[in-house]
Amino acid sequence: MPLVQMANGRLSMNKLIGLLVLLFVPALAGASDGSVSAFSAPPEVAQGRQIYEQYCAACHGGQGEGATAWKKPDEKGEIPPPPHDETGHTWRHNDGMLFKMIAEGWRHPFNKSDRLTMPAFGESLTDQEIGAVIEYLKTLWTDEQREYQATESQ
């Protein structure tokens, strides 16, 4: 078996390759565009994405882009679904508030109607599933937004 001479002794080629993988794969992942692929996503994020696609994407967009004119009230006087990606404001809410919005629903305070403009999903989703959706949403934000949100969630 070929050996590579190291400063502190001998290391097999297999161990050296394993060490290089441990050192360079995280660096390459950090150099990516920040998106999480199904291959690299932790199980909770992958589950959150699947739940998001099933329950949230119809209103908030498949990529979290929200309604086109989400900042202006619609004909009912309601604010349309906002984006959950980096262009929106979801990242400004702490985990507890996001959980409450998903579980109990949400009515924008400036809406002219009294109805929940986002339905409550607390009866349809478990606490763990709601948490997974929140973890997925975090993958749609910039590093700075994730840092801000993490601070708000402490």
Buried (B, 14 or more C-beta within 10 A) or exposed (E): EEEEEEEEEEBEEEEBEEEEEEEEEEEEEEEEEBEBEEEEBEEBBBBBBBBBEEBBBEBBBEEBBBBEEBEEBEEEEBBBBBBBBBBBEBBEBBBEBBBBBBBEBBBBEEBEEEEEBBBBBBEBBEEEBBBBBBBBBBBBBEEEBBEBBEEBEE
